[in-house]
Amino acid sequence: MEFGQRKIAFLGGVALALVVPAVMGLGADAYAPPPGYYLAVEGLSGTALRDALHERIRNHEIILYSSLTQAFRATDVDPDNPSNLIMIYSGQSMPTSALGTSGATVWNREHLWPQSWGADIGAANSDIHHIFPCNGEVNEKRSNYFFDWTDPANLSRVLWNGQDLAPGSTYDPVRRTFEPRDADKGRVARAMFYMATRYDGRDPNSYNFLLSNWPSSTSTTKTFAYLDALLAWNRMFAPDERERRRNHLIFDGARVGNIVYRQGNRNPFIDAPEWVDAIYLPASTVTYGTWRWRHFSFAELQDPAISGDLADPDGDGVPNLIEFSANLDPRTVTVNGLPRFFRAADGSAFLSFRRLRHYADSGLEYRIEHTRDPLLEREWAPIAYTDEDLQIAPGELTDLVSAGDYLLPPSADPYWLRLRVVRHWPLNNPGEALAEPFRSADWQLSGWLGRHVDAAFPFVYSAAGWLFFADSSRASVRLWHPEAGWLLTTTDLFPIAYRPATGAWTVLSQAFGDLRLYDFATAQWNRP
């Protein structure tokens, strides 16, 4: 993935070097729900959220089962060939005229929630949110198997005359499970969560649909599986444009010729995948989904300028991804809980940071990087480590983790350490941010890009880039810039700082007996 411009921000001991991803989020578009559509669910989680979403999407119009094959011509059309449909599980493009009963040369209707598990009656039988066109042979092999990761020991593929009809999709005839290809894992998971939210047994001719790791069937309740796999697939694969377009056509109307097929409700988990974790996970488990929904409204979730990885809604200089990585509040100015760099009396370097207890559930990686020259980006490199190499103080939601240059070969030059937080999921929209907290322990919260320099931190950031101070004497201070070389200044101009609020250069001086700031814009000395 390509990354764009680097930005530097300072806050209370942390310099945050933000790596801006090329893809920031979906944002508002033609596939968004009407304003206020989900107003009733704001602030809810768990069962209360599920019940509120159920009320929002129930009582929809019914598309006849026999009409689904026509509706597919709009909802599942091949964008490169309007005469064809895209098949679930395989991505195969097949002619609309190839509708049939069974076999590899025809397509038919696939119920993701199997008819044999309660989707054979009532509105569920023709609910287009979980019914897709599917190659007949692939549909037969999927059967009514549960969705799960396929056990490699029992892996089977959908073969026809030696050809794999659904590359990437596999099934396990021993455990009776089916694993869709990666491109369909997310849409399958969200369709199943929709069914478990839409149908609670109160409609005529319906069952209560539930999802669990322990499937069961009674006269009133159908519990399908496997929940853990579906939760992971929802996190790993974000809705793509095709999935979001289909959701909106089902809600707003899918026109085929002069006929409009409209069910009139939405799959809320396509609009906000975060709601899956917010419903199914306990408060003790923090994932990107639960964290985002706890701190942002539905409208804000759609706006990457507020809820995106690198957004900073409280203006404290700490991007959302860094806040999330330590389970901090992005709407409150952060002072404590950020990554911290410090040196021991012998000069050894250490880095401490908060790490989510369930960070793997969000595809999160805490990458510790090191260098002996923090001015040069190319010199930074990751440190290979395992948890056994770290000092870990367990907490309820986060652990306090400490690492040091004891993980590195001995060096005459001091090491500097920083933290790179990498969000690998969703795989189709990852992100990352840097926290560079190599500051002295007494660094104070400030809006200044620079401060009084000391031996622990002989660096300052200016509009020209990073500068290095060499205080060879009280009368002479030189600043080193990688491109400009050594720059001479004096004790009256020590150090140089820049204030974004005024757009003016400022210098520090101790000539008054205490530290004063000289603002060139106002020609005044001020206390910091």
FENCORJO-V160449 format. One record per pair of residues at least 6 apart in sequence whose C-alpha atoms are under 7 Angstrom apart, sorted by the first residue. I is the first residue (numbers start at 1). GAP is how many residues later the second one is. Records with the same first field share a line. If there is no record, write none. Layout:
BEGIN
I: GAP  GAP
END
This chain:
BEGIN
2: 19  20
3: 16  17  18  19
4: 16  17  18
5: 15
6: 11  12  13  14
7: 10  11
8: 7  8  9  10
9: 6  7  8  308
10: 6  307  439
11: 305  306  434  435
12: 323  431  432  433  434
13: 424  426  430  431
14: 421  422  423  425
15: 420  421  422
16: 302  418  419  420
17: 416  417  418  419
18: 292  415  416
19: 413  414  415
20: 290
21: 410
23: 406
24: 280  284
25: 279  283
26: 276
27: 275  276  277
28: 274  275
31: 213  214  217
40: 12
41: 8  11  12
42: 255
45: 233  234
46: 232  233  234
47: 232
49: 230
50: 147  229
54: 143  144
57: 141  208  209
58: 140
60: 203  204  205
61: 202  203
62: 61  201
63: 63  198  200
64: 62
65: 61
71: 183  185  190
73: 12  183
74: 180  181  182
75: 171  174  179
76: 9  10
77: 7  8  9
78: 6  7  8  15
83: 12  13
84: 9  10  11  12
85: 8  9  10  11
86: 6  7  8
87: 6  46  47  48
88: 44  45  46
89: 77  80  91  92  95
90: 75  76  77
98: 8  9
99: 7  8  9
100: 6  7  8
101: 7  35
102: 34  35
103: 33  34
104: 31  32  33
106: 29  30
107: 26  27  28  29
108: 25  26  27  28
109: 22  23  24  25
110: 21  22  23  24  29
111: 19  20  21
112: 18  19
113: 6  17  79
114: 30
117: 105
118: 89  104
119: 6
121: 84  85
122: 82  83  84
129: 62
130: 61
138: 20  27
141: 17
142: 36
145: 31  32  33
146: 30  31  32  78  79  80
147: 30  31  32  78  79
148: 29  30  31  78  81
149: 30  80
150: 20  21  22  27  28  29
151: 21
154: 18  20
155: 15  16  17
156: 14  15  16
157: 7  12  13  14
158: 6  7  8
159: 6
168: 12  13  14
169: 10  11  12
170: 8  9  10
171: 6  7  8
172: 6
185: 48  52
186: 47  48  51  52  53
187: 52  56
189: 41  44  45
190: 44  79  80
194: 73  75
195: 14
196: 13  14  15
199: 8  9  10
200: 7  8  9
201: 6  7  19
207: 13  14  15
208: 12  13  14
209: 12  13  14
210: 12  13  14
211: 12  13  14  15  16
212: 11  12  13  14  15
213: 12  13  14  15
214: 11
215: 8  9  10
216: 6  7  8
217: 6
234: 39
235: 127  190  191
236: 189  190  191
237: 189  190  191
238: 188  190
239: 31
244: 26
247: 19  20
248: 18
250: 12  13  14  15
251: 11  12  13  14  15
252: 10  12
253: 7  8  9
254: 6  7  8
255: 6
269: 6  7
274: 15  16  19
275: 14
277: 12  13
278: 11  12
284: 113
285: 73
286: 72
287: 74  75
288: 74
291: 33
296: 11
300: 6  7
301: 6
304: 7
305: 6
306: 6  7
308: 12
309: 10  11  12  122
310: 9  10  11
311: 8  9
312: 6  7  8
313: 17  18
314: 16  17  18  19
316: 17  18
320: 10
321: 112
322: 99  111
323: 6  7
325: 30  31
326: 11  28  29  30  72
327: 29
337: 17
338: 15
339: 13  14  15  96  98
340: 11  12  13  97
341: 9  10  11  76  96  97  98
342: 7  8  9  98  99
343: 6  7
348: 57
349: 55  56  66  67
350: 53  54  55
351: 51  52  53  66
352: 49  50  51
353: 47  48  49
354: 44  45  46  47
355: 43  44  45  46
356: 41  42  43
357: 40  41  42
362: 63
363: 60  61  62
364: 58  59  60
365: 56  57  58
366: 53  54  55  56
367: 15  52  53  54
368: 14  15  49  50  51  52
369: 11  12  13  14  48  49  50
370: 10  11  12  13  45  46  47  48
371: 8  9  10  44  45  46
372: 41  42  43  44
373: 6
374: 42
375: 91
390: 11  12  13
391: 10  11  12
392: 7  8  9  10
393: 6  7  8
394: 6
405: 10
416: 22
417: 21
418: 17  18  19
419: 15  16  17
420: 13  14  15
421: 11  12  13
422: 9  10  11
423: 7  8  9
424: 6  7
439: 18
440: 16  17
448: 49  50  51
449: 12  13  48  49  50
450: 10  11  47  48
451: 44  46
452: 43
453: 6  42
458: 10  11
459: 7  8  9  10
460: 6  7  8
461: 6
462: 35  36
466: 15
467: 12  13  14
468: 11  12  13
469: 8  9  10  11
470: 7  8  9
471: 6  7
474: 17
475: 15  16
476: 13  14  15
477: 11  12  13  14
478: 8  9  10  11
479: 7  8  9
480: 6  7
492: 17
493: 14  15
494: 13  14  15
495: 12  13
496: 10  11
497: 8  9  10
498: 6  7  8
499: 6  7
504: 15  16  17
505: 14  15
506: 11  12  13  14
507: 10  11
508: 7  8  9  10
509: 6  7  8
510: 6
515: 12
516: 9  10  11  12
517: 8  9  10  11
518: 6  7  8
519: 6
END
